[in-house]
Amino acid sequence: MRRENFRDRAVVIRSYDFGEADRVIVLLTKQHGLVRGVAKGVRRAKSRFGSRLQLFVNLDVQLYAGRSLYSITQADTVAYYGAQIIDDYERYTAACAALEAAERLAQNDAPGDPYLYNAITQTLERLQHAEPIDALNAFLLQAMAHAGWSPSLFDCAQCQRPGPHHAFHPAVGGAACHQCRPPGAAEVDPETLHHMWLLAHGYESNPTNAQRQEAHRLTRAYLQWHLERKVSALGVMEQ
């Protein structure tokens, strides 16, 4: 099937050097899903648009179909989110984790669905001012719900017994009652699950630091269990 040239909104997910002066840019586009394109000559000092093809930039890009990769011939900045992110370690690592998770999730997403693009740009905007871990967890929980595998955070995931419950395990689908609790389930504060429920549904929350950190561990474990692979940037946040 012949690929078409197109213009779209996009955010840079990651990039890597290619040849002597080029760079491959992995883009999460609004209407075409995950796209890999070559930006030719951007590693040269006189490159016209290389500085725009960076993390934390919302772009309007023009792509031409090549034999194996698209060619990025134009990139105009729509919004720049890096000013409040790149100099703040927690915001930077949270933003990188969101981008890496978005790439993993987009691999199973159908082109033409703008959800992940909209969600990641909103998350980068929110990271300008919100608590970084809350912004990241909200993105992950809502993106998993969009993918069809959100955790149960109140009723027991196995028998639907009403909560609140004190156990959580990714393999059973989230919260578990005392009868359905599997070996190895985490003992959790029910208020942590309530905090996660609020984030998953777009509400503000004011947890304790312990609840915030516990929510992040549970969200991370649930995401990586379903993806069946690690999101490296999430590990950096634990250091």
N, C-alpha and C positions, 0 to 999 in steps of 0.2 A: 504494500500500500504506500503510495507516494505521500510524503509529508509536505505540508504546506508552509509557506512563509506566513508569519503573523506578527502582530503587535499586541502587547499585553502589559498589564501591571505585574510587578514581580518584586520579591525580596531575595537577596542573596543568602543562600543557606551555607555554602562553603565554597572554597576555590582551591585549585592546585596548579602548579606550574606545568606548562606544556611546551615542549620545544625550547628554543633559545629566548624567545621574547613574548610568547603567548601565555595565556592562562585559561584553564577550563573553569567556568563558573556554573555552579549548580544553583538553579533558580526555582523558587516556588512561585508559580504564576497563578494569576487569578482564574483564568479560564482553561488553561492547558496542563494543569498539574505540575509535576516535577519535570524540569527540562534541563538538559546539559548543553551548554553552548561555549564556543571558543571565542574569546576576546583577543583578537590578533594585535600584537605589538604593545599590549598594555603595560608590559614590564619595562618599556623604554621610557626614559625621562620625559620625552616630549609627547607621550600618549595623550590624546584628546579627552578620553573619558575613563581612563583606568581608575582614577581616584573615586569615581562614582560607583564602581563595581565592588563595593565593600560591604561588610556586615552592617546591619542596622540602618540600611537605606531602602526606602520604598521607591521603586523605579518605574518608569515607563520605557519599555525596551522594544526594539525592533529586532526580530530574528529571521534569518534566512536558512532554509533547510539545506544541509550538506549531506555528504554520503553517509556519515555516521553521527556527526554532531551538528547542531545548529551553529551558525555564525552570528555573533552579537555585533550589529553594525551601528547601533545607536542606543544610548542610555541617558535618559533625562531624569533628574532627581525630582520626585514628588514630595517626599518628606524625609528628613534626616532625624534619626532617633538617638544617635550615638553620643551626643553632647553630655547627657546625664548618665550614660551607661559605661563608657570606656574607662573613665577614671574612678569608678566605684567597683571594687572587686566583687561584692555580692551581686550587684545588678548585672555586671558583665558575665559572671558565671551562670546566673539565672537565665539571661538572654541567650547565651550559647547553648544551654541545655534545652531551652524552648525551640531553638532552630534545629538542633540535632533530632529532637523528638518529632518535630514537624516533618523532617525528611523521612524518618522511619514510618510515620503514619501515612504520609503521602504515597508511599510505595504501594499501598493497598487501596488508595482512593481513586475514584474514577475522574478522568479529566472532564472539565466542564462544571465541576462542583467548586464554587469559590470559598467554601467554608474555611479551609485551613489557611488560605491566604488572608482572609478577613480576620480570622482569629489571631494569627501571628502578628499582623500589623497592629491590632488592638492591644495585644500583649506588650509589644515593644513600646507603644504609647503609654500603657499603664505603668511600665517599669520606669518611667520618668519620675514617678512620685510615690507609687505604692510600695508596700513591704515586698521586697523581691521574691521571697519564698511563697508568699500568698499569691502573687501575680503568676508565678510559674505553676503552682499547684492548681490554680483556677483554670489555666490554659490546659494542663494535662487532663484534669478531670472532665472538662467540657469536651475536649477533643476525643477522649475515650468514649464518652457518651455518644458523640456523633458517629464514631466508628461502630457503635452497637455493643460495646462491652464495658459499660460503666459499672463500678462496684455497687453492691447494695450497702447502704450506709445506715439503715435503721432496721428494717425487717431482716430476719435471718435469710441469707441467700439460698439456703437449702430447703427449709420447710415453711418460709414466709411468716414464722412466728413474729408478732410485733415486738420491736425493741423498746428501749435501747438495750444493746448487747455489749458484752465486754471482750469479745474475741473477734479477730480478723485474720483471714487467710485468703490469698489470691486464688488458690486452687478451687475453693468452694464458691467464689464469686463475691467475697467481701465479708460483711458482718456474719457472725455465726452465733446461734444460741448455745447454751451449755450442752444440749443433747446432740447437736450437729457439729460441734467444735472438733476439728480434726487434730491429730498430733502435730505439734509444731506451730499451731496458731498463736498469733501475737496477743498478749493480754493488753487491752487498750482502754483508755479513758473514753466513756461514751460521749463526753463533750468534744473529744477530738473528732469523732465521727460526725457529730453535729456541725462542727466547724467545716469539715470537708463537704458536707451536704450543702451548706450555705455557699461555699465557693463554687461547687458544681452547678448551682442554680443561679449564679450571678449576684449573690447578695454580699453585703459587707459583713465582716466578722471581726471580733476582737478577742482572739484566743490568748491564753498565756503563752509564754515562749516555749514551755514544755509541750503544750498541745500543738503549737505550730510546727515544731521539729518532729513530733510524732506523726503528724499528718503528712509531712514531707516523706518520711520513711515509708509509710504505708502506701502513699501514692506512687512513689518510686518503685516499690516492690511489685505493686499491681501492674504498672505499666510494663516493666521489664519481663514479668511472667507471661504476659500476653504477647509481647513482641518476640519473646524467645531469644532475646539478645540484649546486651547491655547498651545503655546510652552513656557513653564515656563521660560526657560533661556533668552528668548527675553524680558520678563518682568523685569528680573534682570538688563538687560542692560539699562533700562529706569530709574533706581533708581539713 
